[in-house]
């Protein structure tokens, strides 16, 4: 019992077992990160309002991610990596770090409203979708018409927010 609510762990486990691998992947890789990324942006603005330079911000962020990586290594006991895999991960770190630095600068130095820039930088979805369709040939696995319609709505939403 937690705060007066009975939690049936067996029900949760059996519900997860009933879900397909793809559904679990969408939950773990889509919905949960959407919530975490959304909340993380609040920490961006709060941290910058409290006072932190972009360089220190990125350094603290890097240390925090390194600690999280160490925990994942301990709990998953999976430490395999190829040189090419590490090279791509470095590319991700550089591009994500520079994007994160730009957001921090926009909020701290240029006082950009978080509510305006978040929808704009989340149009990164379009870049990722287009590249994934092209580079990984994912157009074979998805409903392209729905994907294009959803992407169109993202562009409209980002444009409306920016006006």
Secondary structure as GFF3:
##gff-version 3
##sequence-region A 1 163
A	DSSP	alpha_helix	9	18	.	.	.	ID=ss1
A	DSSP	alpha_helix	21	26	.	.	.	ID=ss2
A	DSSP	pi_helix	27	31	.	.	.	ID=ss3
A	DSSP	alpha_helix	32	50	.	.	.	ID=ss4
A	DSSP	alpha_helix	54	76	.	.	.	ID=ss5
A	DSSP	alpha_helix	83	108	.	.	.	ID=ss6
A	DSSP	alpha_helix	114	121	.	.	.	ID=ss7
A	DSSP	alpha_helix	124	135	.	.	.	ID=ss8
A	DSSP	three_ten_helix	138	140	.	.	.	ID=ss9
A	DSSP	alpha_helix	144	162	.	.	.	ID=ss10
###
